[in-house]
Amino acid sequence: GTSPHPPSKMKVLVGVKRVIDYAVKVRIAADKKGVELANVKMSMNPFCEIAVEEAIRMKEGKTATEIVAVSVGPKNAQEQIRTALAMGADRGVHVTTDMRLDQELQPLAVAKLLKEIVEKEAPDVVLLGKQSIDGDCAQTGPMLAAMLGWPQATMASELTFADGGVTAERETDNGTEVIQVGTPLVVTADLRLNEPRYAKLPNIMKAKKKKIEAIDAASLGVDLSPRIEVVEMNDPPTRAAGIVVEDVTALVDKLKNEASVIA
Amino acid sequence: MSAAAVDLDAAADIASMDLFNPTEEHAMLRETVRSFSDSEIRPQALEYNRKEMFNRELFNKVGDLGLLGVTVDEEYGGSGMDAVAACIVHEEMSAADPAFTLSYLAHSMLFVNNLSQNGNHEQKLKYLPDACTGAKVCGMGMSEPGAGTDVLGMKTTATKSADGSTYTLNGNKMWITNGTLDGETTGDAYLIYARTGEKRSEVSMFLVDKNMPGFTLGQKIEDKLGMRASMTAEIVFDNVVVPAENLVGEEHGAALCMMRNLEIERIALAAMSLGIARRSVEVMNNYAAERQAFGESINSFGQMQRHIADSYAEYMAGRAYTYNVARHLDLASYGNGLDADGVKLFCAKMGKDVADRAIQVLGGNGYVGEYHVEQLWRDAKLLEIGGGTNEAHHKNMVRDLKRHHTTLK
């Protein structure tokens, strides 16, 4: 498609997800249907932080002129939008829902909701984290791109915008891949894309005045129902102590017959 | 009589109010400072404690975050926040390195906040922007070699010239945090209290700049027990001529400046003790869960449980007291001295006690720098002396209690 805005005046839509803080020791809930969320510290998904940072750098580098931060979640998801505003985003969109973000509300539904927001906001770039640290699905970005019929640069570790397009370096299991993509596009941010800034106090104060628009998810005419049901969740098995083997023969025997990792 | 209807909305509001983060901005501030403290302040603590040096580079980074002028008007480069915000910054930074935080306090509260509250527009315009960015590192001089708790017993004099255009300062000030930044010269600017009249209360406050002729570093104080990364010094005034424009507030009127600023200073110091306590509780709680003895985690043993539980409860009590006082504090006013003294008195001892228990829980490991708590213990002791000794608080509090609080609310 064609980009809604000229190359030096792009509009960026950044997705931010509310997740359990990365430093928290997660516990399984008593009913084993999921993790315990009550009284647990919540934060912005670390990859979303990287996406926000990249959007702000685009604005500072005079590639973008407007950054809109969007989050799908409960009332408290506003905190994550406010943090994005404090980092430098211009305004926020809060798609409200009380569905659990780590299980019930799944990437397919989120991608559909984001598509509605994209059609409303007409951004040139959608910047998302490559995955969230609760679901680890890494699906929302690619699904959204497909729904929009847009190209995608996922697992991006470097982005260079020029002449209305972008050169993206992608981190893959086989190494780094460099691709050339046109706008509009969906980008998902990988760890090495940047180091997010701290929200400075003057910007925290400025964020108070920035607008957040709330939209009820149910009003967007999207089927949000989950396609996957979590039946049971358990702690990983306690790691058994290691043993020291006598020689290579003993090692091969154990690998074959006990660990079953070689044929 | 029928009972009044319960306002459930009000009840819900009461439950949802977070005493320690009253607004979203406060919560975001705490998040930023905690994150910064964990990744930038904590790792340098041991090294700068060992070197007894001020970490200027780190101080500049704190300036970049906009934290040096937390309570200052945006017009002068600050962030225009309140006493609660000041507590948040001091608590979070102190959990990582109380010594660095003390230098921050001397700059941001003793100089920056003081000038912001008591200075005129020209003075604020001249000093605050640089102080808020960290371009200048500043402090305050009140105590002297011969006068600490008896602050109005100070002997440094400021003699007005015949034509009233200058004051000449003579004397020395002692225990000045940020009194030097390099061990050889003074820091950049100070608010200095000096006697301008015969009567005990006739004291005035002046702005004194580095390199003013006659203003020198007396000595850097070496071999301190704690707060070692915060440079403390004696500074000397030998016929230092300052222009009359450098008088802050009214002549003979510094007691007002003192009263205003001492409240936020004491609350910020109390918040430092809170940070020390919080980190100590975290360390001992986690250690006691992992450390094994006699086939069990040591947190199964009653004495360890007592150390941890007593510490947690005392910390929370101090925290609630401090933040409650902070949220009522109007920085431009004074008159809340009783509770400002009270929080410092309580929290200083509490921080020291909690750090002590943390060392005890960690045993031999607690005695070693790597485990952090020994530094917290050494740093904690200062809070019972600096910014008001325990004894000074006792004196002030009883004076207030007998005069104004014969019954309590």
Interface residues (C-beta under 8 A of the other chain):
Chain A: S43 Q78 E79 R82 T83 A86 Y198 A199 K200 L201 P202 N203 I204 M205 A207 K208
Chain B: E24 E25 A27 M28 L29 E31 T32 S35 F36 D64 L65 G66 L67 V70 E74 S79 G80 M81
